[in-house]
């Protein structure tokens, strides 16, 4: 029978088949082949043993999850958002063809903050929704967007992810309780688990706290929709938008038509990937 991996333990897995959850081992040959099993994988079970992993529609290394339908990135005025982290999350999502929804929480604290996020990402082809978990504003709309999807909930600590879950499902979870529910502690910071409320599947994963840009350097420009729209106007085909002359992207940044701060982060990510490739080439 076929089931979905809800949790990966040290040497076993929790697999849900229908309404039942099974504790399973993986066939030894899978380990010998180095075939990693991720939360979200659909697997073939025979006598309580995972014999094979079904084809994935997408896969993330950090966190170790697969078959994701949506990434919800929660941001708020406090703590100050890490835009560099958000940019890398976006480009990894583009690579895996997974839509991203930005949820701006704590609207009741700073109504101008939502406009700042919109201005920064207005050309990035990402949907942005404003909510207030405290006042239950925008919560029903958010809940409707999660229906029938496996969603990864990402965001920095204290942005209000638990409060949003509480508001959506009328729960009384304490801060950090969702993480405790999925066995996330100080020494298990890479574990993820699918949990369900009212049939909605959510992964609250700590793995998005630190993200590597998992794309090749030549593919990076195609992860920025606003740059893709201008590439035909650059002088050189395959323009990286970094050092080439007569680059339309750089021109639009200079005249204020594109976000200069997002472009500066693009340069940083470009340099990060370039340095990593040099290390790989040396090895």
N, C-alpha and C positions, 0 to 999 in steps of 0.2 A: 504494500500500500504506500501511498504518497502522503507525506506530511511536511509541515513547515517548522524549521528550527526557531524556537522561541528564546532559547537561552543556551549559551555554550559554557559548559563547566570545564574544569581542568582536563578531564579525560572522558567526559560524557556530555550528552546533549539532552535538552528538553525539547521534544518534538510533538506538535499538536496535529492530530489526525481527527478530523471531524470535531467533536466536542471533548475528546479525550487528550490528555497530556501524558506522553510516555517519556521515561528516562531511558536513554539509549546509549550504546557504545557505537563506535565507528569500526567498520571492518579494517583489519590490520593492513591490508594492501593499500587502502586509501592513505594511511599515514606513511607507509613506505614510499608511495608515489609523491608524497609532499602535498597532497590535495587538502587544502585547508577548508574547513566547513565554517560558514559564516551565519550569524543570526539573520534570518530572512530567507535562507536557502530552502528550496523544496528538495526533499530527499526521498529516496526509495528505502522502505523498511522491509526487512525480512526477519521474522522471529525476534523482534526487538533490536535488530542490528541495522545500522545504516550501511547499505551496500553501494550506493552511488548518489551523486549530487546531480540534480536536474540542471539543465541549461539556465543560466542567469540572464536576466534582462539588463542588469547593471551590477556593479560591485564597487565598494569603497574599502580601502585598506585601513584607513583611520577615520572613523571607527570601522571595525570589521563587520560590515553589514552588506546585505544584498537585496535585490528585488524591491528597491525603494520606489514609491510612487510620488512622494513629495517631501521636500525639506522645508521646514518652518524655522526660520532664523528669527529669534526674539531679540529685539534691541530696546533700550530705554535710555532716558536722559542720564540716569545714574544706575550702574557705573557707566562711565564714558565709553561709547562704543569703539570697538577695535575694527576700524574700517579695513585694515590690512587683512585681518582674519576673514572678514566678510567677502572681500574680493577673491581670496583664494577658495573660499567655499563656493562662490559663484562659478569660478572657472572649472573647478572639479565637477560641479553639477552639470555644466555644459558638456564636458567631456563624456559624462555618463548619461546624458540626455534625460536628466531629472529636473523638473521644474522647481523653482525656489519661491517661497512666499516670505517676504519680510513682514513681521508683525511688530509694530511699534507700540510698546506697552507704556503704561503710566501716563496716558494722555491727559489725565486729570492734573498731573504735576507740571507739565510743560507742553502747552498746545502748539508752540512754535517748533518743537523738536521734530514732529512729523514732517513739517514742510522742509526742514533741513535734510532729512533722509530722502525725501522725494527729489529735491534739487540735486543731491549727490548722485542718485541712481535713476534719474528720469529717462536716460537713454540706454539703460542696461537691460531692458526687456525683463524686468522683474516686477512682480505684483507686490504692492505695498498696502498693508491693511493696518489701520489704527484701532487700538482697543484700550480699554481701561478695565483690568481685572477687578480692581477695587469697586468700580461702579457698574460693572457688567456691561460696558459699552462695546459694541462690535463683536461680542462673544458668540452670539448665535450665528452671525455671518461666518466667523472663523470655523465654528463647529461644522457648518454645512460644507465647508471646503475640505474637511478631513474625512467626510463620509466615504466609505468603501475604498479607503486608501491605507497603505502602510506608510506612515509619516515619521520621519526623524525630527525630533525636537532639538534644536541647537540653540546655543546662546551662552553668554558669559554668566557666571554666578551672580545671583541677586537681580537679574533682569526681570524676574517674575514668572518664570516658567511654571512653577508649582501653583502660583496664584491663578494663572490662566487655566490650568487643569482643574483646579478647585471650582472656578467660576463656570467652566464649561459643563461639568458633571455634578455640580452641587455637592462637592466633597469638602472634607475638613482636614486635608493633609497638611502637615506642618512643613515648613521650609526644609528641604533635604529629604523629606519622607518618600517622595517619588524615587529618589536615587537609592534610598535604603531598600525600597521595594525591589529594585532590580540589582541588589547586591553590589552597589557601588560604594566602596569605602576608600580610605586613604591608600590602601595597598592593592586595590583592584580597579584602578582608574580607567582601564581600557575595556571593561565588560559592558555589554549592552544586553537588553532583554526587551522583547515585545510584551507590552501589557495592553489590556483591552478595557475600555469603558463604553458601555452601550454599543458594542460592536465595532467601535472605532479603534484601530490599532495604532499605537504610538510607541516609538523608541526614544527614550530620554537617554542620550548617549554622551558621556564625557569626552569621547574621542574627538569631537569637533573643537575642543578647547585649544588644541594645537594642530594646525593643518599644514601639510606640505603641498606645494603646487604640483600635483601629479600629472603634468602634461609635458610633452616635448616642446622645446623652444620654438620650433617652427610652427607649432599648432597654437601657441599662446595668443597671437593676434585674433584668431578666429573665435576665441572665447569671449571677446568683447563686442557685442552686437553693434555698438555705436562706431567702432572702428571698422567692422566688416562693411558697414553701409558706405564708408568713404574710401575703401581700398582701391576702387577702380579709378579714383581721382589722384592717387599717388603716382609719382613719376615712374617708380620702379615696381615691377610686378613682384609680388611676395614681399612687399615692404614690411619691415619689422616695426616701423614707426619709432625707431630709436635713433639711429645715426644717419639715415638716408636724407639727402637733400630733397626739397620740393615734396615733402610729405604732407598730405592733406590733413591727417590727424593732428600733427604738430601745429599746423596752421590754425585749425579750429580751436585748439587749446590756447594758443597765443592770443586769439581775438576774443576769448571767453565764451565760445560756442560749445565747448566741451569742458567738463570738470578738470581743472588743473591738478587738484589734489588726487583725484582718481588716476590721472595720467602719471603723476609722480610715483604712486604706488605700483602702477604698471611697470615702470622702469625698475623699481626695486625688485619686483617679482621676476622680471626678465633677467636681471643680474643674478638673482638667487638661483634660477634654473641654469643659467650659463655656467656658474661656478660649480654647481653640482655635476653638470655634464663633463666639465674638465676633470673632475675627480674620478668619475667613472671611466673616462677615456684613459687616464693614467693607469688605472687598475687593469 
